[in-house]
């Protein structure tokens, strides 16, 4: 919504929904991306230019402003086109959260005010990304929080569907900036979109996908800038879709960059065998979890523990492990590359095809994991783009 032209495209989508007989509830994000005057990052930089240290409570108060501005701008644009709209902050929409500032969770939503606005034949325009705690503190939901707001409101209102408008034409088989022949998927399951989101795809926020799956809210992801059909996210495979179980076991490939590998080394030798005590194993992960550090690719052996963390928490993880006197080594510049598909469950040979694709591309694999819907490989970050293309081609996702 960074330009007047794009805002008018948004208004056209809203009016089109009204003309189809719907009573839409609009959830907006901040205007523009990094560098734009009212973008979230710009607001934070503005405050830190005055004084670098900013406490989480004040930061949330500031970060909520971008979406509030958007609600008023979209409301004004609707009114100019002859439609009565009502702007609401997250607090005014009764989106109740905890007080984990910067990464809060929605506890409940009282939809009464929004329903009253709809009954008055007005259009509610709600600020995404934010809520209010039970003690009245303004809170924010973390990056991608407007998706979460939309899906949570959809569940609370028992909406017929939630439409997520973005700058791509739907959920794609890969990031088109990396894999030029990536295609838009017509349909993905809730489980697939959750896995894609957690493994690095950026079309839908993981928490939004979780809410949609838990509450069985149908979601459509489509482009603001075209009339393309987009991607339907719902329960199961549809026989008329291209993504048929067995015929198309993999729906997409994605990756997470900038990961670091930790190796926890043994403290003692017992009977000539190096052993890690179970208490040491539990203590290691307990310490990391207590500070909110998420670990991945966990591998526990009698003589070694290995796991991955995001690069931006390496320093914090090192501090915790050092304070607890763990012996460890850190290796950086890894990427986690994944194939995701509900159709791979029970289909033999998928892991072999993944390994073949990466090996044929000359890519070293350091570790693998396999679940019912996701296979992931740990590779060096310089091989990430090549690996995505190799996997995309191996499973014919661009055809």
Buried (B, 14 or more C-beta within 10 A) or exposed (E): BBEEEBBBBBBEBBBEBEEEEBBBBBBBBBBBEEEBEBBBBBBBEEBEEEEEEBEBBEBBBBBBBBBBBBBBBBBBBBEEEEBEBBBBBBBBBBBBBBBBBBBBBBEEBEBEBBBEBBEEEBBBBBBBBBBBBEEEBBBBBBEBBBBBBBBBBBBBBEBEEBBBBBEBBBBBBBBBEBBEEBBBBBBBBBBBBBBBBBBBBEBBBBBBBBBBBEBEBBBBBBBBBEEEEBBBBBEEBBEEEEBEBEEBBBBBBBBBBBBBBBBBEBEEEEEEEBBBEEEBBEEBBEBBEEEEBEBBBEEBEEEEBBBBBBBEBBEBBBEBBEEEEBEBEBBEEBBBBBBBBBBBBEEEEBBEBBBEBBEEBEBEBBBBBEEEBBBBBBBBBEBBBBBBBBBBBBBEBBE
